[in-house]
Amino acid sequence: MVGGYMSGKVVFCMSCDSNELAQASLDAGAIGFVGFDKIPFNRFNDAEEPIGSHVLVKHCQEKLIAPAITAGSGAVLHRASELG
């Protein structure tokens, strides 16, 4: 769908499993999408209750999220330069 409600936009979804929204965003006119599969912010105990961990959160931010943003931004800039 050219000229959709996301026409010319870059979509950044910072939520788990947001990659499921990528195709719909592109079909609605977005020129770029940055999303995630599962983001492992928590570990779980034997009762499957989350155990928060500052170290794990920081690791996810530095090793998963930051590189995804960098890669997505680079791809969007490249695509924008192609479009003129």
DODREN-636896 format. One record per atom (N, C-alpha, C): residue number from 1; residue in three letters; atom name; z, y, x. Coordinates in steps of 0.02 Angstrom, whole numbers, plus 50000, padded with zeros to 5 digits. Layout:
N
<n->NUM | res->ALA | atom->CA | z->Z | y->Y | x->X>
...
***
This chain:
84
<n->1 | res->MET | atom->N | z->50000 | y->49941 | x->50042>
<n->1 | res->MET | atom->CA | z->50000 | y->50000 | x->50000>
<n->1 | res->MET | atom->C | z->50000 | y->50062 | x->50044>
<n->2 | res->VAL | atom->N | z->49944 | y->50091 | x->50053>
<n->2 | res->VAL | atom->CA | z->49938 | y->50151 | x->50094>
<n->2 | res->VAL | atom->C | z->49963 | y->50211 | x->50052>
<n->3 | res->GLY | atom->N | z->50002 | y->50254 | x->50084>
<n->3 | res->GLY | atom->CA | z->50027 | y->50312 | x->50048>
<n->3 | res->GLY | atom->C | z->50085 | y->50297 | x->50002>
<n->4 | res->GLY | atom->N | z->50121 | y->50243 | x->50015>
<n->4 | res->GLY | atom->CA | z->50178 | y->50224 | x->49974>
<n->4 | res->GLY | atom->C | z->50238 | y->50270 | x->49986>
<n->5 | res->TYR | atom->N | z->50293 | y->50254 | x->49954>
<n->5 | res->TYR | atom->CA | z->50352 | y->50296 | x->49958>
<n->5 | res->TYR | atom->C | z->50383 | y->50297 | x->50027>
<n->6 | res->MET | atom->N | z->50363 | y->50253 | x->50071>
<n->6 | res->MET | atom->CA | z->50387 | y->50254 | x->50140>
<n->6 | res->MET | atom->C | z->50332 | y->50276 | x->50188>
<n->7 | res->SER | atom->N | z->50280 | y->50305 | x->50163>
<n->7 | res->SER | atom->CA | z->50222 | y->50323 | x->50203>
<n->7 | res->SER | atom->C | z->50241 | y->50366 | x->50263>
<n->8 | res->GLY | atom->N | z->50223 | y->50341 | x->50322>
<n->8 | res->GLY | atom->CA | z->50234 | y->50378 | x->50384>
<n->8 | res->GLY | atom->C | z->50306 | y->50375 | x->50410>
<n->9 | res->LYS | atom->N | z->50349 | y->50338 | x->50377>
<n->9 | res->LYS | atom->CA | z->50419 | y->50336 | x->50397>
<n->9 | res->LYS | atom->C | z->50432 | y->50277 | x->50443>
<n->10 | res->VAL | atom->N | z->50486 | y->50283 | x->50481>
<n->10 | res->VAL | atom->CA | z->50513 | y->50228 | x->50521>
<n->10 | res->VAL | atom->C | z->50577 | y->50206 | x->50486>
<n->11 | res->VAL | atom->N | z->50582 | y->50142 | x->50472>
<n->11 | res->VAL | atom->CA | z->50640 | y->50116 | x->50436>
<n->11 | res->VAL | atom->C | z->50685 | y->50080 | x->50486>
<n->12 | res->PHE | atom->N | z->50749 | y->50100 | x->50486>
<n->12 | res->PHE | atom->CA | z->50799 | y->50069 | x->50528>
<n->12 | res->PHE | atom->C | z->50853 | y->50041 | x->50483>
<n->13 | res->CYS | atom->N | z->50858 | y->49975 | x->50479>
<n->13 | res->CYS | atom->CA | z->50908 | y->49942 | x->50437>
<n->13 | res->CYS | atom->C | z->50960 | y->49909 | x->50481>
<n->14 | res->MET | atom->N | z->51019 | y->49939 | x->50482>
<n->14 | res->MET | atom->CA | z->51072 | y->49910 | x->50523>
<n->14 | res->MET | atom->C | z->51119 | y->49870 | x->50478>
<n->15 | res->SER | atom->N | z->51093 | y->49813 | x->50459>
<n->15 | res->SER | atom->CA | z->51134 | y->49765 | x->50421>
<n->15 | res->SER | atom->C | z->51109 | y->49696 | x->50438>
<n->16 | res->CYS | atom->N | z->51153 | y->49648 | x->50430>
<n->16 | res->CYS | atom->CA | z->51134 | y->49579 | x->50443>
<n->16 | res->CYS | atom->C | z->51077 | y->49558 | x->50397>
<n->17 | res->ASP | atom->N | z->51033 | y->49518 | x->50424>
<n->17 | res->ASP | atom->CA | z->50976 | y->49491 | x->50386>
<n->17 | res->ASP | atom->C | z->50930 | y->49544 | x->50358>
<n->18 | res->SER | atom->N | z->50928 | y->49603 | x->50388>
<n->18 | res->SER | atom->CA | z->50885 | y->49656 | x->50362>
<n->18 | res->SER | atom->C | z->50812 | y->49644 | x->50378>
<n->19 | res->ASN | atom->N | z->50797 | y->49598 | x->50424>
<n->19 | res->ASN | atom->CA | z->50727 | y->49584 | x->50439>
<n->19 | res->ASN | atom->C | z->50689 | y->49559 | x->50378>
<n->20 | res->GLU | atom->N | z->50726 | y->49534 | x->50328>
<n->20 | res->GLU | atom->CA | z->50694 | y->49511 | x->50267>
<n->20 | res->GLU | atom->C | z->50660 | y->49569 | x->50230>
<n->21 | res->LEU | atom->N | z->50679 | y->49631 | x->50246>
<n->21 | res->LEU | atom->CA | z->50651 | y->49690 | x->50214>
<n->21 | res->LEU | atom->C | z->50591 | y->49719 | x->50251>
<n->22 | res->ALA | atom->N | z->50576 | y->49692 | x->50310>
<n->22 | res->ALA | atom->CA | z->50524 | y->49721 | x->50352>
<n->22 | res->ALA | atom->C | z->50456 | y->49724 | x->50318>
<n->23 | res->GLN | atom->N | z->50432 | y->49668 | x->50292>
<n->23 | res->GLN | atom->CA | z->50365 | y->49667 | x->50263>
<n->23 | res->GLN | atom->C | z->50359 | y->49714 | x->50203>
<n->24 | res->ALA | atom->N | z->50411 | y->49715 | x->50161>
<n->24 | res->ALA | atom->CA | z->50410 | y->49760 | x->50103>
<n->24 | res->ALA | atom->C | z->50407 | y->49833 | x->50125>
<n->25 | res->SER | atom->N | z->50443 | y->49849 | x->50179>
<n->25 | res->SER | atom->CA | z->50442 | y->49918 | x->50204>
<n->25 | res->SER | atom->C | z->50373 | y->49937 | x->50230>
<n->26 | res->LEU | atom->N | z->50343 | y->49892 | x->50268>
<n->26 | res->LEU | atom->CA | z->50276 | y->49904 | x->50295>
<n->26 | res->LEU | atom->C | z->50224 | y->49908 | x->50238>
<n->27 | res->ASP | atom->N | z->50232 | y->49865 | x->50188>
<n->27 | res->ASP | atom->CA | z->50186 | y->49867 | x->50131>
<n->27 | res->ASP | atom->C | z->50193 | y->49932 | x->50092>
<n->28 | res->ALA | atom->N | z->50253 | y->49963 | x->50095>
<n->28 | res->ALA | atom->CA | z->50265 | y->50026 | x->50061>
<n->28 | res->ALA | atom->C | z->50245 | y->50086 | x->50103>
<n->29 | res->GLY | atom->N | z->50213 | y->50074 | x->50161>
<n->29 | res->GLY | atom->CA | z->50186 | y->50128 | x->50201>
<n->29 | res->GLY | atom->C | z->50223 | y->50146 | x->50264>
<n->30 | res->ALA | atom->N | z->50279 | y->50112 | x->50279>
<n->30 | res->ALA | atom->CA | z->50316 | y->50126 | x->50340>
<n->30 | res->ALA | atom->C | z->50272 | y->50110 | x->50401>
<n->31 | res->ILE | atom->N | z->50279 | y->50151 | x->50454>
<n->31 | res->ILE | atom->CA | z->50240 | y->50137 | x->50515>
<n->31 | res->ILE | atom->C | z->50281 | y->50098 | x->50566>
<n->32 | res->GLY | atom->N | z->50345 | y->50089 | x->50553>
<n->32 | res->GLY | atom->CA | z->50387 | y->50050 | x->50598>
<n->32 | res->GLY | atom->C | z->50449 | y->50026 | x->50562>
<n->33 | res->PHE | atom->N | z->50476 | y->49970 | x->50586>
<n->33 | res->PHE | atom->CA | z->50536 | y->49942 | x->50557>
<n->33 | res->PHE | atom->C | z->50578 | y->49912 | x->50613>
<n->34 | res->VAL | atom->N | z->50642 | y->49930 | x->50613>
<n->34 | res->VAL | atom->CA | z->50691 | y->49899 | x->50658>
<n->34 | res->VAL | atom->C | z->50744 | y->49868 | x->50614>
<n->35 | res->GLY | atom->N | z->50753 | y->49804 | x->50622>
<n->35 | res->GLY | atom->CA | z->50803 | y->49768 | x->50582>
<n->35 | res->GLY | atom->C | z->50834 | y->49713 | x->50624>
<n->36 | res->PHE | atom->N | z->50874 | y->49673 | x->50592>
<n->36 | res->PHE | atom->CA | z->50912 | y->49622 | x->50628>
<n->36 | res->PHE | atom->C | z->50914 | y->49558 | x->50588>
<n->37 | res->ASP | atom->N | z->50924 | y->49504 | x->50624>
<n->37 | res->ASP | atom->CA | z->50942 | y->49440 | x->50593>
<n->37 | res->ASP | atom->C | z->51017 | y->49443 | x->50583>
<n->38 | res->LYS | atom->N | z->51052 | y->49391 | x->50599>
<n->38 | res->LYS | atom->CA | z->51125 | y->49393 | x->50594>
<n->38 | res->LYS | atom->C | z->51154 | y->49427 | x->50655>
<n->39 | res->ILE | atom->N | z->51199 | y->49474 | x->50644>
<n->39 | res->ILE | atom->CA | z->51233 | y->49509 | x->50698>
<n->39 | res->ILE | atom->C | z->51303 | y->49480 | x->50702>
<n->40 | res->PRO | atom->N | z->51318 | y->49444 | x->50756>
<n->40 | res->PRO | atom->CA | z->51383 | y->49409 | x->50761>
<n->40 | res->PRO | atom->C | z->51441 | y->49453 | x->50781>
<n->41 | res->PHE | atom->N | z->51461 | y->49499 | x->50736>
<n->41 | res->PHE | atom->CA | z->51516 | y->49544 | x->50752>
<n->41 | res->PHE | atom->C | z->51584 | y->49508 | x->50752>
<n->42 | res->ASN | atom->N | z->51588 | y->49452 | x->50719>
<n->42 | res->ASN | atom->CA | z->51652 | y->49418 | x->50713>
<n->42 | res->ASN | atom->C | z->51647 | y->49345 | x->50736>
<n->43 | res->ARG | atom->N | z->51702 | y->49322 | x->50761>
<n->43 | res->ARG | atom->CA | z->51711 | y->49250 | x->50770>
<n->43 | res->ARG | atom->C | z->51750 | y->49227 | x->50709>
<n->44 | res->PHE | atom->N | z->51753 | y->49163 | x->50697>
<n->44 | res->PHE | atom->CA | z->51788 | y->49137 | x->50639>
<n->44 | res->PHE | atom->C | z->51839 | y->49084 | x->50660>
<n->45 | res->ASN | atom->N | z->51896 | y->49084 | x->50626>
<n->45 | res->ASN | atom->CA | z->51947 | y->49034 | x->50640>
<n->45 | res->ASN | atom->C | z->51931 | y->48970 | x->50601>
<n->46 | res->ASP | atom->N | z->51976 | y->48921 | x->50604>
<n->46 | res->ASP | atom->CA | z->51964 | y->48857 | x->50571>
<n->46 | res->ASP | atom->C | z->51957 | y->48863 | x->50495>
<n->47 | res->ALA | atom->N | z->51988 | y->48915 | x->50467>
<n->47 | res->ALA | atom->CA | z->51983 | y->48927 | x->50394>
<n->47 | res->ALA | atom->C | z->51922 | y->48969 | x->50377>
<n->48 | res->GLU | atom->N | z->51878 | y->48981 | x->50427>
<n->48 | res->GLU | atom->CA | z->51818 | y->49021 | x->50419>
<n->48 | res->GLU | atom->C | z->51832 | y->49093 | x->50400>
<n->49 | res->GLU | atom->N | z->51889 | y->49119 | x->50421>
<n->49 | res->GLU | atom->CA | z->51906 | y->49189 | x->50412>
<n->49 | res->GLU | atom->C | z->51886 | y->49226 | x->50475>
<n->50 | res->PRO | atom->N | z->51858 | y->49287 | x->50467>
<n->50 | res->PRO | atom->CA | z->51836 | y->49324 | x->50527>
<n->50 | res->PRO | atom->C | z->51894 | y->49345 | x->50572>
<n->51 | res->ILE | atom->N | z->51882 | y->49340 | x->50637>
<n->51 | res->ILE | atom->CA | z->51929 | y->49364 | x->50687>
<n->51 | res->ILE | atom->C | z->51894 | y->49421 | x->50722>
<n->52 | res->GLY | atom->N | z->51916 | y->49482 | x->50709>
<n->52 | res->GLY | atom->CA | z->51884 | y->49541 | x->50740>
<n->52 | res->GLY | atom->C | z->51894 | y->49540 | x->50816>
<n->53 | res->SER | atom->N | z->51847 | y->49568 | x->50851>
<n->53 | res->SER | atom->CA | z->51851 | y->49571 | x->50924>
<n->53 | res->SER | atom->C | z->51815 | y->49633 | x->50949>
<n->54 | res->HIS | atom->N | z->51853 | y->49680 | x->50976>
<n->54 | res->HIS | atom->CA | z->51822 | y->49741 | x->51004>
<n->54 | res->HIS | atom->C | z->51771 | y->49724 | x->51057>
<n->55 | res->VAL | atom->N | z->51786 | y->49675 | x->51100>
<n->55 | res->VAL | atom->CA | z->51741 | y->49656 | x->51154>
<n->55 | res->VAL | atom->C | z->51676 | y->49628 | x->51125>
<n->56 | res->LEU | atom->N | z->51680 | y->49587 | x->51073>
<n->56 | res->LEU | atom->CA | z->51620 | y->49558 | x->51043>
<n->56 | res->LEU | atom->C | z->51578 | y->49613 | x->51009>
<n->57 | res->VAL | atom->N | z->51611 | y->49659 | x->50975>
<n->57 | res->VAL | atom->CA | z->51575 | y->49713 | x->50942>
<n->57 | res->VAL | atom->C | z->51538 | y->49755 | x->50995>
<n->58 | res->LYS | atom->N | z->51573 | y->49773 | x->51049>
<n->58 | res->LYS | atom->CA | z->51542 | y->49813 | x->51102>
<n->58 | res->LYS | atom->C | z->51483 | y->49775 | x->51133>
<n->59 | res->HIS | atom->N | z->51491 | y->49711 | x->51144>
<n->59 | res->HIS | atom->CA | z->51438 | y->49670 | x->51173>
<n->59 | res->HIS | atom->C | z->51376 | y->49671 | x->51126>
<n->60 | res->CYS | atom->N | z->51388 | y->49662 | x->51061>
<n->60 | res->CYS | atom->CA | z->51333 | y->49662 | x->51013>
<n->60 | res->CYS | atom->C | z->51297 | y->49730 | x->51013>
<n->61 | res->GLN | atom->N | z->51336 | y->49783 | x->51016>
<n->61 | res->GLN | atom->CA | z->51307 | y->49850 | x->51016>
<n->61 | res->GLN | atom->C | z->51264 | y->49861 | x->51078>
<n->62 | res->GLU | atom->N | z->51289 | y->49839 | x->51136>
<n->62 | res->GLU | atom->CA | z->51254 | y->49852 | x->51199>
<n->62 | res->GLU | atom->C | z->51197 | y->49803 | x->51211>
<n->63 | res->LYS | atom->N | z->51206 | y->49740 | x->51192>
<n->63 | res->LYS | atom->CA | z->51157 | y->49688 | x->51210>
<n->63 | res->LYS | atom->C | z->51108 | y->49671 | x->51154>
<n->64 | res->LEU | atom->N | z->51125 | y->49687 | x->51092>
<n->64 | res->LEU | atom->CA | z->51080 | y->49671 | x->51036>
<n->64 | res->LEU | atom->C | z->51052 | y->49734 | x->51003>
<n->65 | res->ILE | atom->N | z->51097 | y->49778 | x->50982>
<n->65 | res->ILE | atom->CA | z->51075 | y->49835 | x->50942>
<n->65 | res->ILE | atom->C | z->51039 | y->49887 | x->50984>
<n->66 | res->ALA | atom->N | z->51067 | y->49908 | x->51040>
<n->66 | res->ALA | atom->CA | z->51036 | y->49960 | x->51082>
<n->66 | res->ALA | atom->C | z->50966 | y->49939 | x->51104>
<n->67 | res->PRO | atom->N | z->50956 | y->49877 | x->51130>
<n->67 | res->PRO | atom->CA | z->50888 | y->49858 | x->51149>
<n->67 | res->PRO | atom->C | z->50839 | y->49856 | x->51090>
<n->68 | res->ALA | atom->N | z->50864 | y->49837 | x->51031>
<n->68 | res->ALA | atom->CA | z->50820 | y->49836 | x->50972>
<n->68 | res->ALA | atom->C | z->50798 | y->49907 | x->50954>
<n->69 | res->ILE | atom->N | z->50844 | y->49954 | x->50958>
<n->69 | res->ILE | atom->CA | z->50827 | y->50024 | x->50943>
<n->69 | res->ILE | atom->C | z->50776 | y->50049 | x->50994>
<n->70 | res->THR | atom->N | z->50787 | y->50035 | x->51057>
<n->70 | res->THR | atom->CA | z->50742 | y->50057 | x->51110>
<n->70 | res->THR | atom->C | z->50672 | y->50027 | x->51100>
<n->71 | res->ALA | atom->N | z->50670 | y->49962 | x->51087>
<n->71 | res->ALA | atom->CA | z->50605 | y->49929 | x->51077>
<n->71 | res->ALA | atom->C | z->50570 | y->49955 | x->51014>
<n->72 | res->GLY | atom->N | z->50608 | y->49964 | x->50961>
<n->72 | res->GLY | atom->CA | z->50579 | y->49989 | x->50899>
<n->72 | res->GLY | atom->C | z->50553 | y->50060 | x->50907>
<n->73 | res->SER | atom->N | z->50591 | y->50101 | x->50941>
<n->73 | res->SER | atom->CA | z->50569 | y->50170 | x->50953>
<n->73 | res->SER | atom->C | z->50505 | y->50172 | x->50994>
<n->74 | res->GLY | atom->N | z->50502 | y->50131 | x->51046>
<n->74 | res->GLY | atom->CA | z->50442 | y->50128 | x->51088>
<n->74 | res->GLY | atom->C | z->50381 | y->50106 | x->51049>
<n->75 | res->ALA | atom->N | z->50391 | y->50056 | x->51006>
<n->75 | res->ALA | atom->CA | z->50335 | y->50031 | x->50965>
<n->75 | res->ALA | atom->C | z->50312 | y->50085 | x->50916>
<n->76 | res->VAL | atom->N | z->50358 | y->50121 | x->50887>
<n->76 | res->VAL | atom->CA | z->50341 | y->50173 | x->50839>
<n->76 | res->VAL | atom->C | z->50303 | y->50230 | x->50874>
<n->77 | res->LEU | atom->N | z->50326 | y->50250 | x->50933>
<n->77 | res->LEU | atom->CA | z->50292 | y->50303 | x->50970>
<n->77 | res->LEU | atom->C | z->50222 | y->50282 | x->50989>
<n->78 | res->HIS | atom->N | z->50215 | y->50218 | x->51010>
<n->78 | res->HIS | atom->CA | z->50149 | y->50192 | x->51027>
<n->78 | res->HIS | atom->C | z->50103 | y->50194 | x->50966>
<n->79 | res->ARG | atom->N | z->50129 | y->50171 | x->50909>
<n->79 | res->ARG | atom->CA | z->50089 | y->50170 | x->50848>
<n->79 | res->ARG | atom->C | z->50071 | y->50241 | x->50826>
<n->80 | res->ALA | atom->N | z->50118 | y->50287 | x->50832>
<n->80 | res->ALA | atom->CA | z->50105 | y->50356 | x->50813>
<n->80 | res->ALA | atom->C | z->50050 | y->50386 | x->50856>
<n->81 | res->SER | atom->N | z->50051 | y->50369 | x->50921>
<n->81 | res->SER | atom->CA | z->49999 | y->50397 | x->50965>
<n->81 | res->SER | atom->C | z->49930 | y->50368 | x->50948>
<n->82 | res->GLU | atom->N | z->49929 | y->50306 | x->50924>
<n->82 | res->GLU | atom->CA | z->49865 | y->50276 | x->50903>
<n->82 | res->GLU | atom->C | z->49838 | y->50310 | x->50840>
<n->83 | res->LEU | atom->N | z->49884 | y->50331 | x->50796>
<n->83 | res->LEU | atom->CA | z->49863 | y->50362 | x->50733>
<n->83 | res->LEU | atom->C | z->49840 | y->50434 | x->50743>
<n->84 | res->GLY | atom->N | z->49861 | y->50463 | x->50800>
<n->84 | res->GLY | atom->CA | z->49840 | y->50530 | x->50816>
<n->84 | res->GLY | atom->C | z->49886 | y->50579 | x->50791>
***
